[in-house]
Amino acid sequence: MSRFRDLELVALARDIPEFGLKAGDLGTVVFLYEGKGAYEVEFTIRDGDPLDPITLTDDDVRPIQPGEILHVRQVTV
């Protein structure tokens, strides 16, 4: 069973510099690899353009926690 659901909002648990992503960036699960603990996660910049989905594992993403502050930052794509 997958830890996350399709279209669930998740937070990145670690920096992924090759994609310009940092721990805490928010993404949406857009595909589940059932039984594999892996997901396609899409990150979107403010103007609504999605970055290409990337495959991440349970170790790469985490649930959003109550009381967390959402943050924005500039990214080079």
PDB file of N, CA, C and O in Angstrom:
ATOM      1  N   MET A   1       0.841  -1.187   0.000  1.00  0.00           N
ATOM      2  CA  MET A   1       0.000   0.000   0.000  1.00  0.00           C
ATOM      3  C   MET A   1       0.886   1.252   0.000  1.00  0.00           C
ATOM      4  O   MET A   1       1.915   1.299   0.675  1.00  0.00           O
ATOM      5  N   SER A   2       0.475   2.244  -0.754  1.00  0.00           N
ATOM      6  CA  SER A   2       1.239   3.488  -0.870  1.00  0.00           C
ATOM      7  C   SER A   2       1.047   4.357   0.363  1.00  0.00           C
ATOM      8  O   SER A   2      -0.021   4.375   0.976  1.00  0.00           O
ATOM      9  N   ARG A   3       2.092   5.064   0.705  1.00  0.00           N
ATOM     10  CA  ARG A   3       2.049   5.989   1.841  1.00  0.00           C
ATOM     11  C   ARG A   3       1.208   7.232   1.521  1.00  0.00           C
ATOM     12  O   ARG A   3       0.620   7.837   2.418  1.00  0.00           O
ATOM     13  N   PHE A   4       1.156   7.603   0.240  1.00  0.00           N
ATOM     14  CA  PHE A   4       0.428   8.794  -0.183  1.00  0.00           C
ATOM     15  C   PHE A   4      -0.657   8.435  -1.191  1.00  0.00           C
ATOM     16  O   PHE A   4      -0.646   7.348  -1.768  1.00  0.00           O
ATOM     17  N   ARG A   5      -1.575   9.340  -1.392  1.00  0.00           N
ATOM     18  CA  ARG A   5      -2.672   9.148  -2.346  1.00  0.00           C
ATOM     19  C   ARG A   5      -2.418   9.986  -3.594  1.00  0.00           C
ATOM     20  O   ARG A   5      -1.655  10.952  -3.575  1.00  0.00           O
ATOM     21  N   ASP A   6      -3.078   9.587  -4.677  1.00  0.00           N
ATOM     22  CA  ASP A   6      -3.028  10.353  -5.916  1.00  0.00           C
ATOM     23  C   ASP A   6      -3.549  11.762  -5.648  1.00  0.00           C
ATOM     24  O   ASP A   6      -4.568  11.932  -4.978  1.00  0.00           O
ATOM     25  N   LEU A   7      -2.861  12.760  -6.164  1.00  0.00           N
ATOM     26  CA  LEU A   7      -3.177  14.189  -6.051  1.00  0.00           C
ATOM     27  C   LEU A   7      -2.981  14.756  -4.644  1.00  0.00           C
ATOM     28  O   LEU A   7      -3.464  15.848  -4.343  1.00  0.00           O
ATOM     29  N   GLU A   8      -2.274  14.019  -3.783  1.00  0.00           N
ATOM     30  CA  GLU A   8      -1.973  14.527  -2.443  1.00  0.00           C
ATOM     31  C   GLU A   8      -0.816  15.513  -2.509  1.00  0.00           C
ATOM     32  O   GLU A   8       0.150  15.302  -3.243  1.00  0.00           O
ATOM     33  N   LEU A   9      -0.918  16.591  -1.741  1.00  0.00           N
ATOM     34  CA  LEU A   9       0.151  17.573  -1.620  1.00  0.00           C
ATOM     35  C   LEU A   9       1.183  17.044  -0.632  1.00  0.00           C
ATOM     36  O   LEU A   9       0.834  16.633   0.474  1.00  0.00           O
ATOM     37  N   VAL A  10       2.463  17.054  -1.031  1.00  0.00           N
ATOM     38  CA  VAL A  10       3.543  16.546  -0.190  1.00  0.00           C
ATOM     39  C   VAL A  10       4.673  17.565  -0.133  1.00  0.00           C
ATOM     40  O   VAL A  10       4.777  18.442  -0.990  1.00  0.00           O
ATOM     41  N   ALA A  11       5.520  17.437   0.891  1.00  0.00           N
ATOM     42  CA  ALA A  11       6.695  18.295   1.029  1.00  0.00           C
ATOM     43  C   ALA A  11       7.941  17.478   0.704  1.00  0.00           C
ATOM     44  O   ALA A  11       8.033  16.299   1.046  1.00  0.00           O
ATOM     45  N   LEU A  12       8.873  18.107   0.055  1.00  0.00           N
ATOM     46  CA  LEU A  12      10.140  17.453  -0.244  1.00  0.00           C
ATOM     47  C   LEU A  12      10.939  17.321   1.052  1.00  0.00           C
ATOM     48  O   LEU A  12      11.069  18.289   1.802  1.00  0.00           O
ATOM     49  N   ALA A  13      11.470  16.138   1.313  1.00  0.00           N
ATOM     50  CA  ALA A  13      12.192  15.871   2.557  1.00  0.00           C
ATOM     51  C   ALA A  13      13.682  16.202   2.464  1.00  0.00           C
ATOM     52  O   ALA A  13      14.363  16.288   3.486  1.00  0.00           O
ATOM     53  N   ARG A  14      14.186  16.386   1.256  1.00  0.00           N
ATOM     54  CA  ARG A  14      15.616  16.671   1.074  1.00  0.00           C
ATOM     55  C   ARG A  14      15.805  17.520  -0.180  1.00  0.00           C
ATOM     56  O   ARG A  14      14.947  17.550  -1.062  1.00  0.00           O
ATOM     57  N   ASP A  15      16.931  18.202  -0.244  1.00  0.00           N
ATOM     58  CA  ASP A  15      17.273  18.957  -1.449  1.00  0.00           C
ATOM     59  C   ASP A  15      17.510  17.990  -2.607  1.00  0.00           C
ATOM     60  O   ASP A  15      18.066  16.908  -2.422  1.00  0.00           O
ATOM     61  N   ILE A  16      17.081  18.396  -3.801  1.00  0.00           N
ATOM     62  CA  ILE A  16      17.393  17.655  -5.030  1.00  0.00           C
ATOM     63  C   ILE A  16      17.969  18.684  -6.011  1.00  0.00           C
ATOM     64  O   ILE A  16      17.255  19.187  -6.879  1.00  0.00           O
ATOM     65  N   PRO A  17      19.262  18.991  -5.866  1.00  0.00           N
ATOM     66  CA  PRO A  17      19.874  20.078  -6.622  1.00  0.00           C
ATOM     67  C   PRO A  17      19.811  19.921  -8.136  1.00  0.00           C
ATOM     68  O   PRO A  17      19.746  20.918  -8.855  1.00  0.00           O
ATOM     69  N   GLU A  18      19.828  18.687  -8.629  1.00  0.00           N
ATOM     70  CA  GLU A  18      19.806  18.505 -10.088  1.00  0.00           C
ATOM     71  C   GLU A  18      18.504  18.991 -10.717  1.00  0.00           C
ATOM     72  O   GLU A  18      18.435  19.191 -11.930  1.00  0.00           O
ATOM     73  N   PHE A  19      17.464  19.184  -9.891  1.00  0.00           N
ATOM     74  CA  PHE A  19      16.188  19.727 -10.371  1.00  0.00           C
ATOM     75  C   PHE A  19      15.910  21.114  -9.794  1.00  0.00           C
ATOM     76  O   PHE A  19      14.838  21.673 -10.027  1.00  0.00           O
ATOM     77  N   GLY A  20      16.863  21.679  -9.043  1.00  0.00           N
ATOM     78  CA  GLY A  20      16.685  22.995  -8.445  1.00  0.00           C
ATOM     79  C   GLY A  20      15.681  23.003  -7.300  1.00  0.00           C
ATOM     80  O   GLY A  20      15.139  24.057  -6.965  1.00  0.00           O
ATOM     81  N   LEU A  21      15.424  21.843  -6.694  1.00  0.00           N
ATOM     82  CA  LEU A  21      14.429  21.730  -5.627  1.00  0.00           C
ATOM     83  C   LEU A  21      15.114  21.668  -4.268  1.00  0.00           C
ATOM     84  O   LEU A  21      16.222  21.149  -4.131  1.00  0.00           O
ATOM     85  N   LYS A  22      14.417  22.217  -3.256  1.00  0.00           N
ATOM     86  CA  LYS A  22      14.948  22.246  -1.890  1.00  0.00           C
ATOM     87  C   LYS A  22      13.960  21.595  -0.932  1.00  0.00           C
ATOM     88  O   LYS A  22      12.751  21.593  -1.164  1.00  0.00           O
ATOM     89  N   ALA A  23      14.500  21.043   0.147  1.00  0.00           N
ATOM     90  CA  ALA A  23      13.660  20.456   1.185  1.00  0.00           C
ATOM     91  C   ALA A  23      12.585  21.464   1.581  1.00  0.00           C
ATOM     92  O   ALA A  23      12.874  22.644   1.780  1.00  0.00           O
ATOM     93  N   GLY A  24      11.354  20.995   1.693  1.00  0.00           N
ATOM     94  CA  GLY A  24      10.235  21.858   2.046  1.00  0.00           C
ATOM     95  C   GLY A  24       9.423  22.324   0.858  1.00  0.00           C
ATOM     96  O   GLY A  24       8.296  22.787   1.030  1.00  0.00           O
ATOM     97  N   ASP A  25       9.975  22.211  -0.368  1.00  0.00           N
ATOM     98  CA  ASP A  25       9.182  22.569  -1.548  1.00  0.00           C
ATOM     99  C   ASP A  25       7.960  21.656  -1.613  1.00  0.00           C
ATOM    100  O   ASP A  25       8.032  20.475  -1.272  1.00  0.00           O
ATOM    101  N   LEU A  26       6.838  22.222  -2.056  1.00  0.00           N
ATOM    102  CA  LEU A  26       5.593  21.469  -2.124  1.00  0.00           C
ATOM    103  C   LEU A  26       5.353  20.942  -3.525  1.00  0.00           C
ATOM    104  O   LEU A  26       5.562  21.648  -4.511  1.00  0.00           O
ATOM    105  N   GLY A  27       4.914  19.701  -3.605  1.00  0.00           N
ATOM    106  CA  GLY A  27       4.596  19.082  -4.882  1.00  0.00           C
ATOM    107  C   GLY A  27       3.320  18.269  -4.758  1.00  0.00           C
ATOM    108  O   GLY A  27       2.814  18.052  -3.657  1.00  0.00           O
ATOM    109  N   THR A  28       2.809  17.827  -5.885  1.00  0.00           N
ATOM    110  CA  THR A  28       1.587  17.031  -5.936  1.00  0.00           C
ATOM    111  C   THR A  28       1.904  15.662  -6.502  1.00  0.00           C
ATOM    112  O   THR A  28       2.540  15.546  -7.549  1.00  0.00           O
ATOM    113  N   VAL A  29       1.457  14.622  -5.805  1.00  0.00           N
ATOM    114  CA  VAL A  29       1.610  13.258  -6.300  1.00  0.00           C
ATOM    115  C   VAL A  29       0.684  13.104  -7.505  1.00  0.00           C
ATOM    116  O   VAL A  29      -0.532  13.253  -7.378  1.00  0.00           O
ATOM    117  N   VAL A  30       1.254  12.808  -8.670  1.00  0.00           N
ATOM    118  CA  VAL A  30       0.446  12.662  -9.883  1.00  0.00           C
ATOM    119  C   VAL A  30       0.392  11.229 -10.400  1.00  0.00           C
ATOM    120  O   VAL A  30      -0.371  10.924 -11.317  1.00  0.00           O
ATOM    121  N   PHE A  31       1.205  10.346  -9.808  1.00  0.00           N
ATOM    122  CA  PHE A  31       1.153   8.937 -10.199  1.00  0.00           C
ATOM    123  C   PHE A  31       1.763   8.105  -9.080  1.00  0.00           C
ATOM    124  O   PHE A  31       2.785   8.478  -8.504  1.00  0.00           O
ATOM    125  N   LEU A  32       1.128   6.970  -8.774  1.00  0.00           N
ATOM    126  CA  LEU A  32       1.618   6.052  -7.748  1.00  0.00           C
ATOM    127  C   LEU A  32       2.175   4.801  -8.409  1.00  0.00           C
ATOM    128  O   LEU A  32       1.535   4.225  -9.289  1.00  0.00           O
ATOM    129  N   TYR A  33       3.352   4.382  -7.995  1.00  0.00           N
ATOM    130  CA  TYR A  33       3.878   3.080  -8.385  1.00  0.00           C
ATOM    131  C   TYR A  33       3.484   2.128  -7.261  1.00  0.00           C
ATOM    132  O   TYR A  33       4.241   1.948  -6.307  1.00  0.00           O
ATOM    133  N   GLU A  34       2.303   1.518  -7.367  1.00  0.00           N
ATOM    134  CA  GLU A  34       1.749   0.688  -6.310  1.00  0.00           C
ATOM    135  C   GLU A  34       2.737  -0.374  -5.848  1.00  0.00           C
ATOM    136  O   GLU A  34       3.352  -1.069  -6.658  1.00  0.00           O
ATOM    137  N   GLY A  35       2.878  -0.486  -4.530  1.00  0.00           N
ATOM    138  CA  GLY A  35       3.730  -1.501  -3.938  1.00  0.00           C
ATOM    139  C   GLY A  35       5.216  -1.226  -4.043  1.00  0.00           C
ATOM    140  O   GLY A  35       6.022  -2.049  -3.609  1.00  0.00           O
ATOM    141  N   LYS A  36       5.602  -0.091  -4.608  1.00  0.00           N
ATOM    142  CA  LYS A  36       7.019   0.212  -4.806  1.00  0.00           C
ATOM    143  C   LYS A  36       7.521   1.330  -3.894  1.00  0.00           C
ATOM    144  O   LYS A  36       8.730   1.540  -3.796  1.00  0.00           O
ATOM    145  N   GLY A  37       6.611   2.056  -3.218  1.00  0.00           N
ATOM    146  CA  GLY A  37       7.038   3.187  -2.404  1.00  0.00           C
ATOM    147  C   GLY A  37       7.630   4.295  -3.239  1.00  0.00           C
ATOM    148  O   GLY A  37       8.515   5.019  -2.783  1.00  0.00           O
ATOM    149  N   ALA A  38       7.138   4.434  -4.484  1.00  0.00           N
ATOM    150  CA  ALA A  38       7.649   5.466  -5.389  1.00  0.00           C
ATOM    151  C   ALA A  38       6.475   6.206  -6.023  1.00  0.00           C
ATOM    152  O   ALA A  38       5.382   5.660  -6.173  1.00  0.00           O
ATOM    153  N   TYR A  39       6.724   7.452  -6.387  1.00  0.00           N
ATOM    154  CA  TYR A  39       5.672   8.337  -6.871  1.00  0.00           C
ATOM    155  C   TYR A  39       6.231   9.264  -7.941  1.00  0.00           C
ATOM    156  O   TYR A  39       7.413   9.609  -7.918  1.00  0.00           O
ATOM    157  N   GLU A  40       5.389   9.659  -8.864  1.00  0.00           N
ATOM    158  CA  GLU A  40       5.703  10.775  -9.743  1.00  0.00           C
ATOM    159  C   GLU A  40       5.143  12.006  -9.035  1.00  0.00           C
ATOM    160  O   GLU A  40       3.957  12.057  -8.709  1.00  0.00           O
ATOM    161  N   VAL A  41       5.995  12.986  -8.804  1.00  0.00           N
ATOM    162  CA  VAL A  41       5.585  14.208  -8.101  1.00  0.00           C
ATOM    163  C   VAL A  41       5.848  15.391  -9.014  1.00  0.00           C
ATOM    164  O   VAL A  41       6.918  15.509  -9.611  1.00  0.00           O
ATOM    165  N   GLU A  42       4.857  16.263  -9.112  1.00  0.00           N
ATOM    166  CA  GLU A  42       4.947  17.445  -9.970  1.00  0.00           C
ATOM    167  C   GLU A  42       5.028  18.686  -9.093  1.00  0.00           C
ATOM    168  O   GLU A  42       4.243  18.848  -8.158  1.00  0.00           O
ATOM    169  N   PHE A  43       5.972  19.552  -9.397  1.00  0.00           N
ATOM    170  CA  PHE A  43       6.140  20.828  -8.705  1.00  0.00           C
ATOM    171  C   PHE A  43       5.733  21.925  -9.677  1.00  0.00           C
ATOM    172  O   PHE A  43       6.020  21.834 -10.871  1.00  0.00           O
ATOM    173  N   THR A  44       5.071  22.957  -9.179  1.00  0.00           N
ATOM    174  CA  THR A  44       4.527  24.015 -10.031  1.00  0.00           C
ATOM    175  C   THR A  44       5.057  25.364  -9.588  1.00  0.00           C
ATOM    176  O   THR A  44       5.061  25.678  -8.397  1.00  0.00           O
ATOM    177  N   ILE A  45       5.505  26.164 -10.551  1.00  0.00           N
ATOM    178  CA  ILE A  45       5.932  27.523 -10.220  1.00  0.00           C
ATOM    179  C   ILE A  45       4.721  28.453 -10.263  1.00  0.00           C
ATOM    180  O   ILE A  45       3.684  28.093 -10.820  1.00  0.00           O
ATOM    181  N   ARG A  46       4.842  29.620  -9.693  1.00  0.00           N
ATOM    182  CA  ARG A  46       3.733  30.549  -9.454  1.00  0.00           C
ATOM    183  C   ARG A  46       2.890  30.846 -10.687  1.00  0.00           C
ATOM    184  O   ARG A  46       1.671  30.978 -10.572  1.00  0.00           O
ATOM    185  N   ASP A  47       3.494  30.953 -11.845  1.00  0.00           N
ATOM    186  CA  ASP A  47       2.709  31.298 -13.033  1.00  0.00           C
ATOM    187  C   ASP A  47       1.886  30.118 -13.544  1.00  0.00           C
ATOM    188  O   ASP A  47       1.235  30.209 -14.585  1.00  0.00           O
ATOM    189  N   GLY A  48       1.920  29.005 -12.800  1.00  0.00           N
ATOM    190  CA  GLY A  48       1.085  27.858 -13.140  1.00  0.00           C
ATOM    191  C   GLY A  48       1.747  26.818 -14.014  1.00  0.00           C
ATOM    192  O   GLY A  48       1.165  25.769 -14.291  1.00  0.00           O
ATOM    193  N   ASP A  49       2.965  27.104 -14.452  1.00  0.00           N
ATOM    194  CA  ASP A  49       3.668  26.131 -15.289  1.00  0.00           C
ATOM    195  C   ASP A  49       4.244  25.013 -14.417  1.00  0.00           C
ATOM    196  O   ASP A  49       5.026  25.279 -13.504  1.00  0.00           O
ATOM    197  N   PRO A  50       3.862  23.770 -14.693  1.00  0.00           N
ATOM    198  CA  PRO A  50       4.442  22.672 -13.911  1.00  0.00           C
ATOM    199  C   PRO A  50       5.841  22.342 -14.410  1.00  0.00           C
ATOM    200  O   PRO A  50       6.124  22.430 -15.605  1.00  0.00           O
ATOM    201  N   LEU A  51       6.712  21.960 -13.480  1.00  0.00           N
ATOM    202  CA  LEU A  51       7.997  21.395 -13.857  1.00  0.00           C
ATOM    203  C   LEU A  51       7.736  19.951 -14.254  1.00  0.00           C
ATOM    204  O   LEU A  51       6.714  19.388 -13.860  1.00  0.00           O
ATOM    205  N   ASP A  52       8.611  19.346 -15.008  1.00  0.00           N
ATOM    206  CA  ASP A  52       8.426  17.940 -15.376  1.00  0.00           C
ATOM    207  C   ASP A  52       8.316  17.098 -14.113  1.00  0.00           C
ATOM    208  O   ASP A  52       9.094  17.295 -13.180  1.00  0.00           O
ATOM    209  N   PRO A  53       7.359  16.156 -14.059  1.00  0.00           N
ATOM    210  CA  PRO A  53       7.258  15.286 -12.883  1.00  0.00           C
ATOM    211  C   PRO A  53       8.552  14.487 -12.707  1.00  0.00           C
ATOM    212  O   PRO A  53       9.202  14.110 -13.683  1.00  0.00           O
ATOM    213  N   ILE A  54       8.910  14.241 -11.456  1.00  0.00           N
ATOM    214  CA  ILE A  54      10.084  13.414 -11.178  1.00  0.00           C
ATOM    215  C   ILE A  54       9.672  12.258 -10.279  1.00  0.00           C
ATOM    216  O   ILE A  54       8.731  12.365  -9.492  1.00  0.00           O
ATOM    217  N   THR A  55      10.390  11.159 -10.411  1.00  0.00           N
ATOM    218  CA  THR A  55      10.112   9.986  -9.596  1.00  0.00           C
ATOM    219  C   THR A  55      10.816  10.126  -8.258  1.00  0.00           C
ATOM    220  O   THR A  55      12.030  10.322  -8.200  1.00  0.00           O
ATOM    221  N   LEU A  56      10.047  10.024  -7.185  1.00  0.00           N
ATOM    222  CA  LEU A  56      10.573  10.150  -5.836  1.00  0.00           C
ATOM    223  C   LEU A  56      10.116   8.957  -5.004  1.00  0.00           C
ATOM    224  O   LEU A  56       9.138   8.291  -5.344  1.00  0.00           O
ATOM    225  N   THR A  57      10.828   8.694  -3.915  1.00  0.00           N
ATOM    226  CA  THR A  57      10.495   7.573  -3.037  1.00  0.00           C
ATOM    227  C   THR A  57       9.963   8.079  -1.702  1.00  0.00           C
ATOM    228  O   THR A  57       9.908   9.283  -1.450  1.00  0.00           O
ATOM    229  N   ASP A  58       9.572   7.130  -0.852  1.00  0.00           N
ATOM    230  CA  ASP A  58       9.095   7.488   0.489  1.00  0.00           C
ATOM    231  C   ASP A  58      10.133   8.295   1.261  1.00  0.00           C
ATOM    232  O   ASP A  58       9.770   9.126   2.094  1.00  0.00           O
ATOM    233  N   ASP A  59      11.419   8.065   0.999  1.00  0.00           N
ATOM    234  CA  ASP A  59      12.480   8.802   1.692  1.00  0.00           C
ATOM    235  C   ASP A  59      12.621  10.237   1.189  1.00  0.00           C
ATOM    236  O   ASP A  59      13.203  11.077   1.876  1.00  0.00           O
ATOM    237  N   ASP A  60      12.094  10.526  -0.006  1.00  0.00           N
ATOM    238  CA  ASP A  60      12.247  11.846  -0.615  1.00  0.00           C
ATOM    239  C   ASP A  60      11.138  12.824  -0.261  1.00  0.00           C
ATOM    240  O   ASP A  60      11.349  14.037  -0.295  1.00  0.00           O
ATOM    241  N   VAL A  61       9.964  12.315   0.078  1.00  0.00           N
ATOM    242  CA  VAL A  61       8.815  13.187   0.362  1.00  0.00           C
ATOM    243  C   VAL A  61       8.208  12.835   1.707  1.00  0.00           C
ATOM    244  O   VAL A  61       8.385  11.732   2.225  1.00  0.00           O
ATOM    245  N   ARG A  62       7.489  13.799   2.257  1.00  0.00           N
ATOM    246  CA  ARG A  62       6.839  13.604   3.549  1.00  0.00           C
ATOM    247  C   ARG A  62       5.491  14.309   3.547  1.00  0.00           C
ATOM    248  O   ARG A  62       5.249  15.187   2.718  1.00  0.00           O
ATOM    249  N   PRO A  63       4.603  13.928   4.479  1.00  0.00           N
ATOM    250  CA  PRO A  63       3.317  14.622   4.572  1.00  0.00           C
ATOM    251  C   PRO A  63       3.509  16.060   5.066  1.00  0.00           C
ATOM    252  O   PRO A  63       4.485  16.373   5.748  1.00  0.00           O
ATOM    253  N   ILE A  64       2.573  16.907   4.713  1.00  0.00           N
ATOM    254  CA  ILE A  64       2.534  18.262   5.263  1.00  0.00           C
ATOM    255  C   ILE A  64       2.076  18.146   6.714  1.00  0.00           C
ATOM    256  O   ILE A  64       1.113  17.436   7.006  1.00  0.00           O
ATOM    257  N   GLN A  65       2.760  18.839   7.626  1.00  0.00           N
ATOM    258  CA  GLN A  65       2.455  18.746   9.048  1.00  0.00           C
ATOM    259  C   GLN A  65       1.605  19.934   9.513  1.00  0.00           C
ATOM    260  O   GLN A  65       1.768  21.046   9.009  1.00  0.00           O
ATOM    261  N   PRO A  66       0.702  19.706  10.468  1.00  0.00           N
ATOM    262  CA  PRO A  66      -0.064  20.822  11.029  1.00  0.00           C
ATOM    263  C   PRO A  66       0.888  21.858  11.628  1.00  0.00           C
ATOM    264  O   PRO A  66       1.896  21.504  12.241  1.00  0.00           O
ATOM    265  N   GLY A  67       0.568  23.111  11.450  1.00  0.00           N
ATOM    266  CA  GLY A  67       1.359  24.189  12.026  1.00  0.00           C
ATOM    267  C   GLY A  67       2.556  24.617  11.188  1.00  0.00           C
ATOM    268  O   GLY A  67       3.283  25.528  11.584  1.00  0.00           O
ATOM    269  N   GLU A  68       2.781  23.978  10.032  1.00  0.00           N
ATOM    270  CA  GLU A  68       3.902  24.387   9.189  1.00  0.00           C
ATOM    271  C   GLU A  68       3.548  25.661   8.423  1.00  0.00           C
ATOM    272  O   GLU A  68       2.402  25.868   8.027  1.00  0.00           O
ATOM    273  N   ILE A  69       4.543  26.496   8.229  1.00  0.00           N
ATOM    274  CA  ILE A  69       4.370  27.720   7.450  1.00  0.00           C
ATOM    275  C   ILE A  69       4.755  27.417   6.007  1.00  0.00           C
ATOM    276  O   ILE A  69       5.826  26.867   5.751  1.00  0.00           O
ATOM    277  N   LEU A  70       3.888  27.773   5.069  1.00  0.00           N
ATOM    278  CA  LEU A  70       4.219  27.615   3.653  1.00  0.00           C
ATOM    279  C   LEU A  70       5.100  28.783   3.245  1.00  0.00           C
ATOM    280  O   LEU A  70       4.935  29.900   3.736  1.00  0.00           O
ATOM    281  N   HIS A  71       6.035  28.520   2.346  1.00  0.00           N
ATOM    282  CA  HIS A  71       7.047  29.506   1.983  1.00  0.00           C
ATOM    283  C   HIS A  71       7.218  29.502   0.459  1.00  0.00           C
ATOM    284  O   HIS A  71       7.053  28.468  -0.188  1.00  0.00           O
ATOM    285  N   VAL A  72       7.543  30.646  -0.095  1.00  0.00           N
ATOM    286  CA  VAL A  72       7.833  30.713  -1.530  1.00  0.00           C
ATOM    287  C   VAL A  72       9.258  31.167  -1.737  1.00  0.00           C
ATOM    288  O   VAL A  72       9.842  31.837  -0.886  1.00  0.00           O
ATOM    289  N   ARG A  73       9.818  30.794  -2.885  1.00  0.00           N
ATOM    290  CA  ARG A  73      11.181  31.196  -3.228  1.00  0.00           C
ATOM    291  C   ARG A  73      11.314  31.197  -4.746  1.00  0.00           C
ATOM    292  O   ARG A  73      10.509  30.585  -5.448  1.00  0.00           O
ATOM    293  N   GLN A  74      12.309  31.869  -5.234  1.00  0.00           N
ATOM    294  CA  GLN A  74      12.611  31.943  -6.659  1.00  0.00           C
ATOM    295  C   GLN A  74      13.324  30.662  -7.071  1.00  0.00           C
ATOM    296  O   GLN A  74      14.174  30.163  -6.333  1.00  0.00           O
ATOM    297  N   VAL A  75      12.990  30.127  -8.233  1.00  0.00           N
ATOM    298  CA  VAL A  75      13.670  28.942  -8.751  1.00  0.00           C
ATOM    299  C   VAL A  75      14.040  29.189 -10.217  1.00  0.00           C
ATOM    300  O   VAL A  75      13.294  29.824 -10.963  1.00  0.00           O
ATOM    301  N   THR A  76      15.183  28.682 -10.603  1.00  0.00           N
ATOM    302  CA  THR A  76      15.613  28.778 -11.989  1.00  0.00           C
ATOM    303  C   THR A  76      15.274  27.466 -12.673  1.00  0.00           C
ATOM    304  O   THR A  76      15.718  26.399 -12.249  1.00  0.00           O
ATOM    305  N   VAL A  77      14.478  27.555 -13.744  1.00  0.00           N
ATOM    306  CA  VAL A  77      14.071  26.337 -14.462  1.00  0.00           C
ATOM    307  C   VAL A  77      14.605  26.326 -15.869  1.00  0.00           C
ATOM    308  O   VAL A  77      14.360  25.378 -16.615  1.00  0.00           O
TER     309      VAL A  77
END
